[in-house]
Amino acid sequence: MKYLTLAPDYTRSCIKDEFSEIIEIKSLSLPDDFKTQLEDWHIEYRKIIPLDEAERIKKSQLIDKLDKVGISLTKQLSMLIEGGAKIKYFSEGHLKYLPID
């Protein structure tokens, strides 16, 4: 069982192992279409990371939309990881962990 966090990152992968390090998406045995979805979501979310609090408030609907997609991807990822995984989701836009269920 792996323990992971899905969280947007400005320069690195969005998947982090709780006990070791960043995991590159391409290194995982995942369907290509899922990898593409994950990478596309991450690219869009990276636009939020440098924003200050006031700008994030203005873009709250976009952040909520990206978080909804991120939570969906988290659920899918937990089923696709070989050997199983428990995955937390961190909203970079709201700067907190969001519930998966």
Secondary structure, DSSP 8 states (H G I E B T S, - for coil): -EEEEE---SSS-SEEESSS-EE-GGGS---HHHHHHHHHHHHHHHTTTT--HHHHHHTHHHHHHHHHHHHHHHHHHHHHSTT-EEEEEEETTTTEEE---
